[in-house]
Amino acid sequence: MSLARRTVRNTALLFAARSLSKVLVFATVVVTQRSLGATGYGQFAAIVVFSNIASIFADLGLQVVFVREASRHLSDLGSFLGATLAAKLPLAALSGVILLVSVWLLAPDLLSLVGPVFALLVVTSAANLLRSTFYATGEMRYEVVAIGGETVVLLAFTVLAAVFKLGVAAFVWAYTASYAFTAVYAAVITQRRWTPLRLSWNWALLRKLLRSGLPFALAFVLSTIYFRIDVVILKSLRGDAQVAYYNAAYKFLDGLSFIPQAAMNAVFPALAVIHLRGRDPMRDAYTRAYRLLAALGMPVAVGCVILAPQIIHITRVPFEQSIPSLRILGASLLLIFVNNSFIFALGAMDKQLTFALLAGLSIVVNVTLNLVMIPHFAYADGYLAASWATLITEVFLFVCGYIALARYLGHMPWLRPAIPIALSGAVVAGVAWVLRDRNVLLVVVVAAVVYVGALAATGGVSRGEWKLARESLRIGRPRAPES
C-alpha cells in the first residue's frame, strides 16, 4: 500500500474509532458532572489540570521523538522503544514530585487527590508510549481495539463510582483503570508482533532521544499551561463554581479536539518521512494536511456556535451559564484545528525549537489576557473572560504559525485553498440556523450531508482526493508497511 493510501486509511480508522469513543466518553463526563455537582466537578477539573502539567515531565517529548524516528527507521524500532522505556523510569519519579509540589503550593485543598492522580499519570505515560508502536508502524487496527477497550472500561468504572456515590478520587481511578487496559494490551501486541519489551540503557541513544525530546517537552509544558492555566487563574479569582461552568463548555472543546489530533497523529509519521524528500514535497503534503483540518474544523465550529444551547442541554446538567462560553470557545475551534497542522508539521521537520517558541509566546499572551480580562469582567462572568482569552490567543497562534512555516517552506497558499471551505461553511451555517430548534441529532446529520455536498460543489475536496479516499477505504486485509 502506498504511503498516501496508508495515511488516508489510518486517518479514517482513527477518526471513526475516536468518534465512537468520544460518544461514550461524553457519557462519562455527564455522569461525572451529575454525580459530583458544581463544586466536586470543579475540583475534578482542577486536579486534572495539575496531572496534565506533571505528565509532561513523565515524558519530556520522548513519545513524539520515538514515533518520528521509529517511523523513519522501522528496523530499529526495538532499540528506540527499549531506550525510551528506560528513560521513563526516573522521569516518572520526577513528575510525581512536581505534581505534589504544584498542588501543595497552588491548591492545597486537593492534596488528598495526589496519590490517585500520580497513579493515573504513571499508567497513562506507559500506555501512550506502548501504543505509539501502532502509529510508528502504521498498524491502526490495533489502536482501534485499544481505543474501544479503554473507553468501555472508563464508562463502566465511572458508572460504578456514580452508583455508589463515591468521591472525586473514584472518578480519577476510573481513568487509571482504562489506561491500564491499554498498557497491558499494547504491551502484549508489541511483544508478539514487533519486538521484545526490554529496558535498554544505551546512553548514546538516550542522550540523542532526550536532546530531540526536550524542545518538544518544553513546548508541551507551555502548551499544557496555555490550555489549562486559565482554570487555575479562574479558580483563584472566581472559585470552583465558575471553573465548573467554564469547564462544562471547555469539555466540548477538549472532546472535539480529538479530531485534528487523530488526523495529525496518523499523518505525522508520513510527514516525517516526506520531509526527508525535500522542501517541495513537504510543502505539498503540508498544504493537503492544512486543507484537511480546515475542512474538518469548519462544520464543528459552526455547530458549536449555533447549537450551543442544545449541546449544553444534552448533558441535563443545570449549567445554563456555559452556553455563551461554548459559543465563544466554539468559534476558536476552527483555529485550533488549523493550528494543529502547524504544530505537527514543525515537529515532523525537526523544528521543535520553533514549536516551543510558538508555545511560549502563546502562553504569555494567554496568561496576560486572563489576568487582565477576568478582573475587568463582572464577578459572575469571569469564565466568559477566560473564553475570550482562549479565542484571541488562537488567532495570535495562527498568525505566528503561518509565519514560522513560511520561513521553512516558502510561500504557503493558505487563503486560496480556504475559500471553498469558507463558502461550504457559510452554507452549513445557514442550514443549521434554520433547523436550530429541531432535534440536535437531526440537525447534525442534515448539516453534515449538506456540507459534504457543498465541499464537492465548490472544489473544497478535489477529484483526485476523493479518488484517493475511495481507494484507501476499500475493504481489504491491512498489510504491514515495508521496512
C-alpha positions as CSV (number, residue, x, y, z in Angstrom):
1,M,0.0,0.0,0.0
2,S,1.4,3.4,-0.9
3,L,2.3,5.9,1.8
4,A,-0.6,8.2,0.7
5,R,-3.2,5.5,0.7
6,R,-2.0,4.1,4.0
7,T,-2.1,7.6,5.6
8,V,-5.7,8.2,4.4
9,R,-6.8,4.8,5.7
10,N,-5.1,5.3,9.0
11,T,-6.7,8.7,9.3
12,A,-10.1,7.3,8.6
13,L,-9.7,4.5,11.1
14,L,-8.6,6.7,13.9
15,F,-11.3,9.3,13.2
16,A,-14.0,6.6,13.2
17,A,-12.7,5.0,16.4
18,R,-12.2,8.2,18.2
19,S,-15.6,9.5,17.2
20,L,-17.4,6.4,18.6
21,S,-15.1,6.6,21.7
22,K,-16.0,10.2,22.3
23,V,-19.7,9.4,22.4
24,L,-19.0,7.1,25.4
25,V,-16.5,9.5,26.9
26,F,-19.2,12.2,26.7
27,A,-21.5,9.9,28.7
28,T,-18.8,9.6,31.4
29,V,-18.5,13.4,31.5
30,V,-22.2,13.7,32.0
31,V,-22.3,11.0,34.7
32,T,-19.3,12.7,36.5
33,Q,-20.9,16.2,36.4
34,R,-24.3,15.0,37.7
35,S,-22.7,12.9,40.4
36,L,-20.2,15.4,41.7
37,G,-22.1,18.6,41.2
38,A,-20.5,22.0,40.6
39,T,-18.1,22.1,43.5
40,G,-16.9,18.4,43.1
41,Y,-16.7,18.6,39.4
42,G,-14.7,21.9,39.7
43,Q,-12.2,20.0,42.0
44,F,-12.0,17.1,39.5
45,A,-11.3,19.6,36.6
46,A,-8.7,21.4,38.6
47,I,-6.7,18.2,39.7
48,V,-6.8,17.0,36.1
49,V,-5.0,20.3,35.1
50,F,-2.2,19.6,37.6
51,S,-2.0,16.0,36.3
52,N,-1.7,17.2,32.7
53,I,1.1,19.6,33.6
54,A,3.1,17.0,35.6
55,S,2.6,14.4,32.9
56,I,4.9,16.4,30.6
57,F,7.8,15.7,32.9
58,A,7.0,12.0,32.8
59,D,7.6,12.1,29.0
60,L,9.9,15.0,28.1
61,G,8.9,14.8,24.5
62,L,10.2,11.2,24.1
63,Q,7.0,9.8,22.8
64,V,6.9,12.2,19.8
65,V,10.5,11.6,19.0
66,F,10.0,7.8,19.3
67,V,7.2,7.9,16.7
68,R,9.2,10.2,14.4
69,E,12.4,8.2,14.5
70,A,10.8,4.7,14.5
71,S,8.7,5.6,11.5
72,R,11.8,6.6,9.6
73,H,13.8,3.5,10.8
74,L,11.4,0.7,11.4
75,S,14.2,-1.9,11.7
76,D,15.4,-0.1,14.8
77,L,12.0,0.1,16.5
78,G,13.1,-2.3,19.3
79,S,16.1,-0.1,20.2
80,F,14.2,3.1,20.2
81,L,11.4,1.6,22.3
82,G,13.8,0.0,24.9
83,A,15.7,3.2,25.4
84,T,12.5,5.2,25.7
85,L,11.1,2.8,28.3
86,A,14.3,3.0,30.3
87,A,14.2,6.8,30.3
88,K,10.6,6.7,31.6
89,L,11.5,5.3,35.0
90,P,13.3,8.3,36.5
91,L,11.0,10.7,34.7
92,A,8.0,9.1,36.5
93,A,9.5,9.9,39.9
94,L,10.3,13.5,38.7
95,S,6.7,14.0,37.6
96,G,5.4,12.8,41.0
97,V,7.5,15.4,42.8
98,I,6.3,18.1,40.5
99,L,2.7,17.1,40.9
100,L,3.0,17.1,44.7
101,V,4.8,20.5,44.9
102,S,2.5,22.2,42.5
103,V,-0.7,21.1,44.2
104,W,0.7,21.9,47.6
105,L,1.6,25.4,46.5
106,L,-1.4,26.3,44.3
107,A,-4.3,24.2,45.5
108,P,-3.6,22.6,48.9
109,D,-7.3,21.6,49.3
110,L,-6.6,19.0,46.6
111,L,-3.7,17.3,48.3
112,S,-5.8,14.2,49.1
113,L,-6.1,13.5,45.4
114,V,-2.3,13.5,44.6
115,G,-2.0,9.7,45.2
116,P,-4.7,8.6,42.8
117,V,-3.6,11.2,40.2
118,F,0.0,10.1,40.3
119,A,-1.1,6.5,39.6
120,L,-3.1,7.8,36.7
121,L,-0.1,9.7,35.4
122,V,2.2,6.7,35.5
123,V,-0.2,4.3,33.9
124,T,-1.1,6.9,31.2
125,S,2.5,7.5,30.3
126,A,3.2,3.8,29.9
127,A,0.1,3.2,27.8
128,N,0.7,6.1,25.5
129,L,4.3,5.1,24.8
130,L,3.4,1.4,24.1
131,R,0.5,2.3,21.8
132,S,2.9,4.6,19.9
133,T,4.3,1.5,18.2
134,F,0.9,1.3,16.4
135,Y,1.5,4.8,15.0
136,A,5.1,4.3,14.1
137,T,4.3,1.1,12.1
138,G,1.1,2.3,10.6
139,E,-0.9,-0.5,12.2
140,M,-4.0,1.4,13.3
141,R,-6.2,-1.7,13.5
142,Y,-4.6,-2.4,16.9
143,E,-5.1,1.2,18.0
144,V,-8.8,0.9,17.2
145,V,-9.1,-2.0,19.6
146,A,-7.1,-0.1,22.3
147,I,-9.4,2.9,22.0
148,G,-12.6,0.8,22.2
149,G,-11.4,-1.2,25.2
150,E,-10.2,1.7,27.3
151,T,-13.4,3.6,26.6
152,V,-15.6,0.8,27.7
153,V,-13.6,0.3,30.9
154,L,-13.7,4.0,31.7
155,L,-17.5,4.1,31.3
156,A,-18.0,1.0,33.4
157,F,-15.9,2.3,36.3
158,T,-17.4,5.8,36.1
159,V,-20.9,4.4,36.4
160,L,-19.9,2.3,39.4
161,A,-18.4,5.4,41.1
162,A,-21.6,7.3,40.5
163,V,-23.9,4.4,41.6
164,F,-22.1,4.0,44.9
165,K,-21.9,7.8,45.3
166,L,-18.1,7.8,45.7
167,G,-16.0,10.9,45.8
168,V,-13.7,12.7,43.3
169,A,-10.9,10.1,43.8
170,A,-13.0,7.3,42.5
171,F,-13.6,9.0,39.2
172,V,-9.8,9.5,38.9
173,W,-9.3,5.8,39.5
174,A,-11.8,5.1,36.7
175,Y,-9.4,6.8,34.2
176,T,-6.5,4.9,35.7
177,A,-8.3,1.6,35.0
178,S,-9.0,2.5,31.4
179,Y,-5.4,3.3,30.6
180,A,-4.2,0.2,32.5
181,F,-6.2,-1.8,29.9
182,T,-4.4,-0.1,27.0
183,A,-1.0,-0.5,28.6
184,V,-1.4,-4.3,29.0
185,Y,-3.0,-4.7,25.6
186,A,-0.3,-2.7,23.8
187,A,2.4,-4.5,25.6
188,V,1.1,-7.9,24.5
189,I,0.7,-6.8,20.9
190,T,4.1,-5.2,20.7
191,Q,5.8,-8.2,22.2
192,R,4.1,-10.6,19.8
193,R,4.1,-8.5,16.7
194,W,7.3,-6.5,16.6
195,T,9.9,-6.6,19.3
196,P,10.5,-8.0,22.9
197,L,9.9,-5.5,25.6
198,R,13.1,-4.6,27.5
199,L,14.9,-1.8,29.1
200,S,17.9,-0.6,27.0
201,W,20.4,1.6,28.8
202,N,22.1,2.7,25.6
203,W,23.4,6.0,26.9
204,A,24.3,7.4,23.4
205,L,20.9,6.7,22.1
206,L,19.3,8.0,25.3
207,R,21.2,11.3,25.0
208,K,20.1,11.6,21.4
209,L,16.5,11.0,22.2
210,L,16.5,13.4,25.1
211,R,18.2,16.1,23.1
212,S,15.5,15.8,20.4
213,G,12.7,15.4,23.0
214,L,13.5,18.3,25.3
215,P,12.3,21.0,22.9
216,F,9.1,19.0,22.5
217,A,8.8,18.7,26.3
218,L,9.2,22.5,26.7
219,A,6.6,23.1,24.0
220,F,4.2,20.6,25.6
221,V,4.7,22.2,29.0
222,L,4.0,25.6,27.7
223,S,1.0,24.3,25.5
224,T,-0.5,22.5,28.5
225,I,-0.1,25.6,30.7
226,Y,-1.7,27.6,27.9
227,F,-4.7,25.3,27.6
228,R,-5.0,24.8,31.4
229,I,-3.7,27.8,33.3
230,D,-7.0,29.7,32.8
231,V,-8.6,27.1,35.0
232,V,-6.1,27.8,37.8
233,I,-6.4,31.5,37.4
234,L,-10.2,31.3,37.3
235,K,-10.3,29.1,40.4
236,S,-8.1,31.6,42.3
237,L,-10.1,34.6,41.3
238,R,-13.7,33.3,41.0
239,G,-14.0,29.9,42.8
240,D,-14.9,26.3,41.9
241,A,-18.4,27.1,40.6
242,Q,-17.1,29.3,37.7
243,V,-14.5,26.6,37.0
244,A,-17.3,24.2,36.6
245,Y,-19.3,26.5,34.2
246,Y,-16.2,27.1,32.1
247,N,-15.1,23.5,32.1
248,A,-18.6,22.3,31.2
249,A,-18.2,24.3,27.9
250,Y,-14.5,23.6,27.6
251,K,-15.1,19.9,27.8
252,F,-16.7,20.0,24.4
253,L,-13.6,21.8,23.1
254,D,-11.4,19.1,24.7
255,G,-13.7,16.4,23.3
256,L,-13.7,17.8,19.7
257,S,-10.0,18.4,19.7
258,F,-9.5,14.7,19.2
259,I,-10.5,15.2,15.5
260,P,-7.4,17.2,14.5
261,Q,-5.2,15.2,16.8
262,A,-6.4,11.9,15.4
263,A,-5.9,13.2,11.9
264,M,-2.4,14.5,12.5
265,N,-1.4,11.6,14.6
266,A,-2.0,9.4,11.5
267,V,-0.4,12.0,9.2
268,F,2.6,12.8,11.4
269,P,4.7,9.6,10.5
270,A,4.1,10.3,6.8
271,L,5.2,13.9,7.1
272,A,8.3,12.8,9.0
273,V,9.2,10.6,6.0
274,I,8.2,13.1,3.3
275,H,10.3,15.8,5.0
276,L,13.4,13.8,4.1
277,R,12.4,14.0,0.4
278,G,12.8,17.8,0.1
279,R,11.1,21.1,0.5
280,D,8.6,21.0,-2.3
281,P,7.1,17.5,-1.4
282,M,6.8,18.7,2.2
283,R,5.1,21.9,1.2
284,D,2.6,19.9,-0.9
285,A,2.0,17.4,1.8
286,Y,1.5,20.1,4.5
287,T,-1.0,22.0,2.3
288,R,-3.1,18.9,2.0
289,A,-3.0,18.4,5.8
290,Y,-3.9,22.1,6.3
291,R,-6.9,21.8,3.9
292,L,-8.0,18.5,5.6
293,L,-8.1,20.1,9.1
294,A,-9.8,23.3,7.9
295,A,-12.4,21.2,6.1
296,L,-13.0,19.1,9.3
297,G,-13.0,22.1,11.6
298,M,-15.4,24.4,9.8
299,P,-18.7,22.4,10.4
300,V,-17.6,21.7,14.0
301,A,-17.0,25.3,14.8
302,V,-20.3,26.4,13.1
303,G,-22.2,23.7,15.0
304,C,-20.9,24.8,18.4
305,V,-21.7,28.4,17.8
306,I,-25.2,27.9,16.5
307,L,-26.3,24.9,18.5
308,A,-24.7,25.8,21.8
309,P,-27.9,25.7,23.9
310,Q,-28.9,22.3,22.5
311,I,-25.4,20.9,23.1
312,I,-25.3,22.1,26.7
313,H,-28.8,20.8,27.4
314,I,-27.8,17.3,26.2
315,T,-25.9,16.9,29.4
316,R,-29.1,17.6,31.5
317,V,-26.8,19.3,34.0
318,P,-28.0,22.8,35.2
319,F,-25.1,24.7,33.7
320,E,-27.0,27.3,31.6
321,Q,-24.2,29.7,32.2
322,S,-22.0,27.5,30.0
323,I,-23.9,28.4,26.8
324,P,-22.3,31.7,26.0
325,S,-18.9,30.3,26.9
326,L,-19.4,27.4,24.5
327,R,-20.3,29.8,21.7
328,I,-17.1,31.8,22.2
329,L,-14.9,28.7,22.6
330,G,-16.7,27.1,19.6
331,A,-15.6,30.0,17.4
332,S,-12.0,29.1,18.3
333,L,-12.3,25.5,17.2
334,L,-11.6,26.2,13.5
335,L,-8.3,27.9,14.5
336,I,-7.5,25.1,16.9
337,F,-7.9,22.6,14.1
338,V,-5.7,24.5,11.7
339,N,-3.1,25.3,14.3
340,N,-2.6,21.6,14.9
341,S,-1.3,21.4,11.3
342,F,1.4,24.0,12.1
343,I,2.4,22.2,15.3
344,F,2.7,18.7,13.8
345,A,4.4,19.9,10.6
346,L,7.1,21.7,12.6
347,G,7.7,18.5,14.7
348,A,7.9,16.4,11.5
349,M,10.5,18.8,10.1
350,D,12.7,18.6,13.2
351,K,11.8,22.2,14.1
352,Q,10.7,21.5,17.6
353,L,12.5,24.6,18.9
354,T,10.3,26.8,16.8
355,F,7.3,24.9,18.1
356,A,8.5,25.6,21.6
357,L,8.9,29.3,20.8
358,L,5.3,29.5,19.5
359,A,4.0,27.7,22.6
360,G,6.0,30.1,24.8
361,L,4.6,33.2,23.0
362,S,1.1,31.8,23.2
363,I,1.2,31.2,27.0
364,V,2.5,34.8,27.5
365,V,-0.4,36.1,25.5
366,N,-3.0,33.8,27.2
367,V,-1.9,34.4,30.8
368,T,-1.7,38.2,30.2
369,L,-5.2,38.2,28.7
370,N,-6.6,36.1,31.6
371,L,-5.0,38.2,34.3
372,V,-6.2,41.4,32.7
373,M,-9.7,40.4,31.4
374,I,-11.0,38.3,34.3
375,P,-10.8,41.1,36.9
376,H,-12.4,43.5,34.5
377,F,-15.5,41.4,33.7
378,A,-18.4,41.3,36.2
379,Y,-17.7,38.9,39.0
380,A,-20.2,36.3,37.7
381,D,-18.7,36.5,34.2
382,G,-15.1,35.6,34.9
383,Y,-15.4,32.4,33.0
384,L,-16.5,34.3,29.9
385,A,-13.4,36.4,30.1
386,A,-11.4,33.2,30.1
387,S,-13.3,32.1,27.0
388,W,-12.5,35.2,25.1
389,A,-8.8,34.9,26.1
390,T,-8.7,31.5,24.5
391,L,-10.2,32.7,21.2
392,I,-7.8,35.7,21.0
393,T,-4.8,33.5,21.7
394,E,-5.7,31.1,19.0
395,V,-5.9,34.0,16.5
396,F,-2.4,35.0,17.6
397,L,-1.1,31.4,17.3
398,F,-2.5,31.1,13.8
399,V,-0.7,34.2,12.5
400,C,2.6,33.2,14.2
401,G,2.3,29.6,12.9
402,Y,1.8,30.7,9.3
403,I,4.9,33.0,9.5
404,A,7.0,30.2,11.0
405,L,6.1,27.6,8.4
406,A,6.5,30.1,5.5
407,R,10.0,30.6,6.8
408,Y,10.9,27.0,6.2
409,L,8.7,26.0,3.3
410,G,8.4,29.3,1.3
411,H,5.2,30.9,0.4
412,M,2.2,29.0,1.8
413,P,-1.0,29.1,-0.2
414,W,-3.3,29.2,2.8
415,L,-6.0,31.7,1.5
416,R,-7.0,30.2,-1.8
417,P,-7.5,26.6,-0.5
418,A,-9.6,28.0,2.3
419,I,-12.1,29.9,0.1
420,P,-14.2,26.8,-0.9
421,I,-14.2,25.6,2.7
422,A,-15.4,29.0,3.9
423,L,-18.2,29.0,1.3
424,S,-19.2,25.5,2.4
425,G,-19.2,26.6,6.0
426,A,-21.5,29.5,5.2
427,V,-23.9,27.1,3.6
428,V,-23.9,24.8,6.5
429,A,-24.3,27.7,8.9
430,G,-27.5,28.7,7.1
431,V,-28.9,25.2,7.3
432,A,-28.0,24.9,11.0
433,W,-29.6,28.3,11.8
434,V,-32.9,27.4,10.1
435,L,-33.1,24.0,11.8
436,R,-31.6,25.1,15.2
437,D,-34.9,24.4,17.1
438,R,-35.2,20.9,15.8
439,N,-33.7,17.7,17.3
440,V,-29.9,18.3,17.5
441,L,-29.1,14.9,16.0
442,L,-31.3,15.6,13.0
443,V,-29.6,19.0,12.6
444,V,-26.2,17.4,12.7
445,V,-27.0,14.7,10.2
446,V,-28.6,17.1,7.7
447,A,-25.9,19.7,8.1
448,A,-23.2,17.1,7.5
449,V,-24.8,15.9,4.3
450,V,-25.2,19.5,3.1
451,Y,-21.6,20.3,4.0
452,V,-20.2,17.3,2.1
453,G,-22.3,18.3,-0.9
454,A,-21.1,21.9,-0.7
455,L,-17.4,20.7,-0.5
456,A,-17.9,18.7,-3.7
457,A,-19.6,21.6,-5.5
458,T,-17.1,24.2,-4.5
459,G,-14.0,22.1,-5.0
460,G,-13.1,22.1,-1.4
461,V,-12.0,18.5,-2.0
462,S,-10.5,17.7,-5.4
463,R,-11.5,14.8,-7.6
464,G,-8.1,13.3,-7.0
465,E,-8.5,13.4,-3.3
466,W,-12.0,11.8,-3.5
467,K,-10.5,9.0,-5.6
468,L,-7.6,8.5,-3.2
469,A,-10.0,8.4,-0.2
470,R,-12.2,5.8,-2.0
471,E,-9.3,3.6,-2.9
472,S,-7.8,3.8,0.6
473,L,-11.0,2.9,2.3
474,R,-11.8,-0.2,0.2
475,I,-12.3,-3.2,2.4
476,G,-9.3,-5.5,2.4
477,R,-6.8,-7.1,4.6
478,P,-4.4,-4.4,6.0
479,R,-0.8,-5.0,5.1
480,A,2.2,-4.1,7.3
481,P,4.2,-1.2,5.9
482,E,7.5,-2.0,4.2
483,S,10.5,-1.5,6.5
